[in-house]
């Protein structure tokens, strides 16, 4: 098992991507866009092999004019476990132990097979292949 990536939310995806490229020599992959979820992201890679996911959602305004401010800051920690079977097994173990599985297991639009669980403090953990 190893840390696959850490993800953070931002309100300005291009500004944050440029920051990590300029000051930490990160290399950005292609921008991922999910129109249905109104979500965009970049995966940044570092020379060490570490990866950082930058994510954004637009400001949403409902019919009443109420605005939902996009999130910023820490989003999740992704741990790679090596196989789809192990993702399924860990999801089942969390459920059996009465711990929250908040999503999945499922195939994501950006190529991961994952389930999302919460640690005891409510932090999101993606268990991925």
N, CA and C of each residue as an Amber inpcrd file, in Angstrom:
protein
   387
   0.8510000  -1.1720000   0.0000000   0.0000000   0.0000000   0.0000000
   0.8940000   1.2310000   0.0000000   0.4910000   2.2500000  -0.7700000
   1.2390000   3.5070000  -0.7650000   0.2870000   4.6780000  -1.0040000
   0.7420000   5.8610000  -0.6070000  -0.0520000   7.0630000  -0.8650000
  -0.0110000   7.3190000  -2.3570000  -1.1880000   7.3300000  -2.9920000
  -1.2960000   7.5540000  -4.4300000  -1.2660000   9.0470000  -4.7250000
  -2.0460000   9.8150000  -3.9700000  -2.0220000  11.2680000  -4.1030000
  -2.7660000  11.9090000  -2.9340000  -2.5690000  13.2040000  -2.7940000
  -3.3160000  14.0410000  -1.8620000  -4.0630000  15.0520000  -2.7300000
  -5.2800000  15.4060000  -2.3370000  -6.0760000  16.3390000  -3.1380000
  -6.4810000  17.5510000  -2.3180000  -6.5050000  18.6930000  -3.0020000
  -6.9650000  19.9280000  -2.3740000  -7.9140000  20.6610000  -3.3200000
  -8.8910000  21.3350000  -2.7220000  -9.8340000  22.1640000  -3.4650000
  -9.2550000  23.5600000  -3.6390000  -9.5790000  24.1950000  -4.7490000
  -9.1810000  25.5720000  -4.9900000 -10.3000000  26.2930000  -5.7410000
 -10.3480000  27.5910000  -5.6070000 -11.3150000  28.3890000  -6.3740000
 -10.7020000  28.8630000  -7.6870000  -9.3570000  28.7480000  -7.8270000
  -8.6740000  29.1910000  -9.0510000  -7.6850000  28.1100000  -9.4690000
  -8.1600000  27.1760000 -10.2640000  -7.3820000  25.9990000 -10.6580000
  -6.0980000  26.3810000 -11.3930000  -6.1860000  27.2930000 -12.3400000
  -5.0040000  27.6660000 -13.1280000  -3.9540000  28.3690000 -12.2700000
  -4.4060000  29.2320000 -11.3650000  -3.4620000  29.9380000 -10.4800000
  -2.7110000  28.9460000  -9.5980000  -3.4310000  27.9600000  -9.0200000
  -2.7850000  27.0040000  -8.1350000  -1.8630000  26.0590000  -8.9120000
  -2.2900000  25.6490000 -10.1020000  -1.4390000  24.8080000 -10.9540000
  -0.1320000  25.5400000 -11.2470000  -0.2320000  26.7990000 -11.6460000
   0.9530000  27.6000000 -11.9550000   1.8600000  27.7540000 -10.7380000
   1.2830000  27.9500000  -9.5670000   2.0580000  28.0730000  -8.3350000
   2.9340000  26.8340000  -8.1110000   2.3290000  25.6430000  -8.1940000
   3.0940000  24.4210000  -7.9470000   4.0990000  24.1330000  -9.0590000
   3.7850000  24.5280000 -10.2810000   4.7510000  24.3680000 -11.3810000
   5.9320000  25.3170000 -11.1930000   5.6500000  26.5540000 -10.8210000
   6.6880000  27.5760000 -10.6940000   7.6090000  27.3500000  -9.5060000
   7.0450000  27.0560000  -8.3520000   7.8420000  27.0050000  -7.1330000
   8.2710000  25.6010000  -6.7120000   7.6000000  24.5730000  -7.2080000
   7.9220000  23.2100000  -6.7750000   8.1870000  22.2600000  -7.9390000
   8.3660000  22.8250000  -9.1450000   8.7100000  22.0650000 -10.3430000
   7.7360000  20.9190000 -10.6240000   6.4780000  21.1220000 -10.3110000
   5.4540000  20.1230000 -10.6110000   5.1930000  20.1020000 -12.1110000
   4.7740000  18.9600000 -12.5920000   4.4020000  18.7990000 -13.9960000
   2.9280000  18.4090000 -14.0470000   2.1250000  19.2480000 -14.6990000
   0.6790000  19.0140000 -14.7480000   0.3080000  18.0980000 -15.9010000
  -0.5860000  17.1540000 -15.6140000  -1.1820000  16.3540000 -16.6680000
  -2.2840000  17.1640000 -17.3280000  -3.0370000  16.5440000 -18.2300000
  -4.1250000  17.2760000 -18.8890000  -5.2360000  17.6300000 -17.8990000
  -5.9040000  18.7260000 -18.1830000  -7.0370000  19.1350000 -17.3420000
  -8.1720000  18.1400000 -17.5580000  -8.7480000  17.6450000 -16.4640000
  -9.8880000  16.7450000 -16.5100000 -11.1370000  17.5620000 -16.2290000
 -12.1790000  17.3540000 -17.0170000 -13.4400000  18.0730000 -16.8300000
 -14.5770000  17.0630000 -16.8210000 -15.4330000  17.1580000 -15.8040000
 -16.6470000  16.3640000 -15.7220000 -17.8040000  17.3590000 -15.7500000
 -18.3960000  17.5250000 -16.9300000 -19.4680000  18.5180000 -17.1140000
 -20.6810000  18.2200000 -16.2400000 -21.0300000  16.9360000 -16.1110000
 -22.2150000  16.5600000 -15.3310000 -22.0770000  16.9900000 -13.8710000
 -20.8810000  16.7940000 -13.3050000 -20.6540000  17.1520000 -11.8990000
 -20.1480000  18.5820000 -11.7370000 -19.9250000  19.2770000 -12.8550000
 -19.3860000  20.6420000 -12.8280000 -18.0920000  20.6610000 -12.0140000
 -17.1650000  19.8310000 -12.4370000 -15.9220000  19.5760000 -11.7040000
 -14.7650000  19.5740000 -12.6920000 -13.6340000  20.1670000 -12.2870000
 -12.3970000  20.1360000 -13.0760000 -11.2320000  19.8520000 -12.1550000
 -10.1860000  19.2160000 -12.7160000  -9.0100000  18.9340000 -11.8960000
  -7.7640000  18.7790000 -12.7540000  -6.6370000  18.8830000 -12.0980000
  -5.3270000  18.5420000 -12.6520000  -4.6530000  17.5850000 -11.6830000
  -3.9180000  16.6200000 -12.2220000  -2.9830000  15.8470000 -11.4230000
  -1.5990000  16.4080000 -11.6910000  -0.9100000  16.7900000 -10.6220000
   0.4570000  17.2840000 -10.7180000   1.4000000  16.1890000 -10.2500000
   2.4900000  16.0070000 -10.9750000   3.5070000  15.0210000 -10.5970000
   4.7900000  15.7440000 -10.2270000   5.4950000  15.1800000  -9.2620000
   6.7620000  15.7260000  -8.7980000   7.8720000  14.7270000  -9.1010000
   9.1100000  15.1950000  -9.1380000  10.2510000  14.3430000  -9.4860000
  10.3530000  13.1200000  -8.5820000   9.9190000  13.2280000  -7.3400000
   9.9980000  12.1160000  -6.3920000   8.9960000  11.0060000  -6.7050000
   8.0080000  11.3180000  -7.5690000   6.9210000  10.3800000  -7.8430000
   5.6420000  10.7410000  -7.1040000   5.7220000  11.6740000  -6.1620000
   4.5260000  12.1160000  -5.4340000   3.5770000  12.8090000  -6.4010000
   2.2630000  12.7410000  -6.0790000   1.2600000  13.3920000  -6.9180000
   0.2960000  14.1950000  -6.0550000  -0.1770000  15.2910000  -6.6360000
  -1.1190000  16.1840000  -5.9860000  -2.2670000  16.4230000  -6.9650000
  -3.4960000  16.2680000  -6.4890000  -4.6620000  16.5620000  -7.3220000
  -5.2230000  17.9140000  -6.9030000  -5.3630000  18.8180000  -7.8690000
  -5.9910000  20.1130000  -7.6460000  -7.3910000  20.0420000  -8.2280000
  -8.3990000  20.4630000  -7.4540000  -9.7920000  20.2980000  -7.8760000
 -10.5690000  21.5970000  -7.6910000 -11.5530000  21.8100000  -8.5720000
 -12.3880000  22.9980000  -8.4530000 -13.8100000  22.7140000  -8.9060000
 -14.7260000  23.4780000  -8.3270000 -16.1300000  23.5230000  -8.7440000
 -16.5050000  24.9950000  -8.8160000 -17.4200000  25.3520000  -9.7140000
 -17.8080000  26.7620000  -9.8300000 -18.7490000  27.1890000  -8.7070000
 -18.8650000  28.4880000  -8.5420000 -19.8640000  29.0570000  -7.6430000
 -21.2360000  28.6840000  -8.1860000 -22.0790000  28.1110000  -7.3490000
 -23.4110000  27.7030000  -7.7730000 -24.4480000  28.6340000  -7.1590000
 -25.3670000  29.1100000  -7.9790000 -26.4410000  29.9830000  -7.5190000
 -27.7600000  29.2970000  -7.8690000 -28.6210000  29.0780000  -6.8550000
 -29.9030000  28.4140000  -7.1130000 -30.9410000  29.4240000  -7.6070000
 -32.1350000  28.9450000  -7.9090000 -33.2000000  29.7820000  -8.4630000
 -33.5900000  30.9260000  -7.5390000 -33.3580000  30.7630000  -6.2360000
 -33.6890000  31.8110000  -5.2660000 -32.5870000  32.8520000  -5.1290000
 -31.4680000  32.6320000  -5.8300000 -30.3480000  33.5610000  -5.7440000
 -29.3720000  33.2410000  -4.6350000 -29.5780000  32.1030000  -3.9460000
 -28.6520000  31.6850000  -2.8960000 -27.4100000  31.0650000  -3.5320000
 -26.2470000  31.4940000  -3.0710000 -24.9860000  31.0060000  -3.6280000
 -24.3730000  29.9440000  -2.7270000 -23.8350000  28.9010000  -3.3630000
 -23.0810000  27.8670000  -2.6470000 -21.6130000  28.0860000  -2.9690000
 -20.8560000  28.5050000  -1.9640000 -19.4480000  28.8110000  -2.1570000
 -18.6570000  27.5340000  -2.4200000 -17.8280000  27.5300000  -3.4550000
 -17.0070000  26.3460000  -3.7280000 -16.0430000  26.0650000  -2.5770000
 -15.7260000  24.7960000  -2.3530000 -14.8120000  24.4530000  -1.2600000
 -13.3750000  24.8430000  -1.5760000 -12.5740000  24.9850000  -0.5270000
 -11.1190000  25.1560000  -0.6610000 -10.4530000  24.3090000   0.4110000
  -9.1770000  24.0050000   0.2050000  -8.4020000  23.2850000   1.2030000
  -8.3760000  21.7810000   0.9950000  -7.9570000  21.0810000   2.0260000
  -7.7910000  19.6330000   1.9790000  -9.0700000  18.9510000   1.5090000
  -8.9240000  17.9720000   0.5990000 -10.0880000  17.2340000   0.0960000
 -10.0230000  15.7720000   0.5000000  -8.9270000  15.0910000   0.1660000
  -8.8150000  13.6750000   0.5060000  -7.3780000  13.1840000   0.3690000
  -7.1510000  12.0320000   0.9600000  -5.9120000  11.2870000   0.8220000
  -6.2640000  10.0270000   0.0500000  -5.5260000   9.7270000  -1.0200000
  -5.7930000   8.5240000  -1.8090000  -4.6960000   7.5000000  -1.5480000
  -5.1100000   6.3040000  -1.1490000  -4.1770000   5.2070000  -0.8970000
  -4.4080000   4.1230000  -1.9360000  -3.3470000   3.7220000  -2.6200000
  -3.4430000   2.6640000  -3.6240000  -3.1830000   1.3240000  -2.9570000
  -4.0950000   0.3690000  -3.1960000  -3.9780000  -0.9470000  -2.5590000
  -3.6330000  -2.0520000  -3.5480000  -3.5370000  -1.7380000  -4.8440000
  -2.9900000  -2.6950000  -5.7900000  -3.9490000  -3.4440000  -6.6790000
  -5.2020000  -3.6460000  -6.2610000  -6.1250000  -4.3910000  -7.1200000
  -7.5760000  -4.0120000  -6.8090000  -8.4430000  -4.2300000  -7.8000000
  -9.8740000  -3.9940000  -7.6050000 -10.4100000  -4.8790000  -6.4800000
  -9.9250000  -6.1160000  -6.4270000 -10.3710000  -7.0510000  -5.4000000
 -10.0370000  -6.5410000  -4.0020000  -8.8690000  -5.9300000  -3.8600000
  -8.4790000  -5.3900000  -2.5560000  -9.3390000  -4.1760000  -2.1980000
  -9.6660000  -3.3300000  -3.1850000 -10.5820000  -2.2010000  -2.9340000
 -11.9140000  -2.7360000  -2.4280000 -12.4600000  -3.7520000  -3.1330000
 -13.7340000  -4.3550000  -2.7300000 -13.6430000  -4.9620000  -1.3360000
 -12.5500000  -5.6430000  -1.0570000 -12.3520000  -6.2830000   0.2400000
 -12.2920000  -5.2530000   1.3680000 -11.5780000  -4.1580000   1.1260000
 -11.4750000  -3.1290000   2.1630000 -12.8130000  -2.4300000   2.3810000
 -13.5640000  -2.1940000   1.3060000 -14.8980000  -1.5910000   1.4560000
 -15.7840000  -2.4950000   2.3050000 -15.7410000  -3.7860000   2.0350000
 -16.5300000  -4.7450000   2.8060000 -16.0850000  -4.7680000   4.2630000
 -14.7770000  -4.6980000   4.4780000 -14.2640000  -4.6920000   5.8610000
 -14.7510000  -3.4620000   6.6160000 -14.7140000  -2.2920000   5.9670000
 -15.2140000  -1.0730000   6.6090000 -16.6880000  -1.2350000   6.9700000
 -17.4890000  -1.7350000   6.0190000 -18.9200000  -1.9250000   6.2890000
 -19.1400000  -2.9060000   7.4360000 -18.4280000  -4.0130000   7.4080000
 -18.5580000  -5.0520000   8.4410000 -18.1970000  -4.5020000   9.8190000
 -17.1980000  -3.6060000   9.8620000 -16.7750000  -3.0190000  11.1290000
 -17.6160000  -1.8070000  11.5360000 -18.6620000  -1.5060000  10.7390000
 -19.5570000  -0.4040000  11.0730000 -18.9890000   0.9720000  10.7850000
 -17.9910000   1.0490000   9.9070000 -17.3760000   2.3260000   9.5560000
 -17.9660000   2.8390000   8.2500000 -18.0290000   4.1650000   8.0710000
 -18.7180000   4.7230000   6.9040000 -17.9620000   4.5200000   5.5900000
 -18.6720000   3.9590000   4.6100000 -18.2320000   3.9340000   3.2150000
 -19.1590000   4.9210000   2.5130000 -18.6180000   6.0630000   2.0970000
 -19.4700000   7.1340000   1.5900000 -19.6530000   7.1020000   0.0770000
 -18.8610000   6.2830000  -0.6390000 -19.0060000   6.1720000  -2.0900000
 -18.3000000   4.9140000  -2.5800000 -18.9380000   4.2450000  -3.5280000
 -18.3010000   3.1080000  -4.1920000 -18.4150000   1.8210000  -3.4170000
 -17.6280000   0.8620000  -3.8790000 -16.6170000   0.9170000  -4.9350000
 -17.2340000   1.1920000  -6.3120000 -16.4580000   1.9240000  -7.1330000
 -16.9270000   2.2990000  -8.4610000 -15.7560000   2.6840000  -9.3540000
 -16.0040000   2.6760000 -10.6540000 -15.0470000   3.1700000 -11.6340000
 -15.3150000   4.6510000 -11.8280000 -14.2930000   5.4890000 -11.7220000
 -14.4790000   6.9360000 -11.8630000 -14.2410000   7.3670000 -13.3080000
 -14.6880000   8.5610000 -13.6340000 -14.4890000   9.1050000 -14.9760000
 -13.0450000   9.3980000 -15.3130000 -12.2070000   9.5980000 -14.2850000
 -10.7990000   9.8740000 -14.5540000  -9.9180000   8.6400000 -14.4000000
 -10.5330000   7.4540000 -14.4280000  -9.7600000   6.2290000 -14.5660000
  -9.4510000   5.4310000 -13.3180000  -9.9470000   5.8310000 -12.1800000
  -9.6740000   5.0970000 -10.9520000 -10.8010000   4.1160000 -10.6400000
 -10.4650000   3.0280000  -9.9980000 -11.4530000   2.1840000  -9.3430000
 -11.2620000   2.4670000  -7.8710000 -12.2970000   2.8960000  -7.1750000
 -12.1140000   3.3770000  -5.8130000 -13.3600000   3.2030000  -4.9740000
 -13.1450000   3.2780000  -3.6730000 -14.2220000   3.5120000  -2.7260000
 -13.7240000   4.6150000  -1.7980000 -14.6550000   5.3460000  -1.2350000
 -14.3070000   6.4540000  -0.3460000 -14.8350000   6.1290000   1.0360000
 -13.9320000   6.2080000   2.0170000 -14.2780000   5.9380000   3.4090000
 -13.8980000   7.1560000   4.2370000 -14.3540000   7.1660000   5.4870000
 -14.0020000   8.2460000   6.4080000 -13.1710000   7.6860000   7.5450000
 -12.1290000   8.4380000   7.9220000 -11.3770000   8.0380000   9.1130000
 -12.1650000   8.4810000  10.3460000 -11.7290000   8.1520000  11.5550000
 -12.5010000   8.5020000  12.7530000 -12.7500000   9.9950000  12.9530000
 -11.9300000  10.8570000  12.3130000 -12.1510000  12.3030000  12.4070000
 -12.9850000  12.8360000  11.2570000 -13.4500000  11.9590000  10.3690000
 -14.2760000  12.3850000   9.2560000 -13.5100000  12.7950000   8.0150000
 -12.1890000  12.5770000   7.9610000 -11.4020000  12.8740000   6.7870000
 -11.6580000  11.8280000   5.7020000 -11.7690000  12.2890000   4.4610000
 -12.0400000  11.3860000   3.3390000 -10.7620000  10.6590000   2.9110000
 -10.8920000   9.3590000   2.7060000  -9.8040000   8.5290000   2.2060000
 -10.3180000   7.7780000   0.9880000  -9.6450000   7.9590000  -0.1450000
  -9.9610000   7.1790000  -1.3270000  -9.0710000   5.9380000  -1.3190000
  -9.6980000   4.7780000  -1.3590000  -8.9630000   3.5090000  -1.4780000
  -9.0350000   3.1760000  -2.9570000  -7.8790000   3.1810000  -3.6460000
  -7.8440000   3.1210000  -5.0990000  -6.9460000   2.0180000  -5.6250000
  -7.1150000   1.7780000  -6.9340000  -6.1690000   0.9520000  -7.6930000
  -5.3610000   1.9120000  -8.5170000
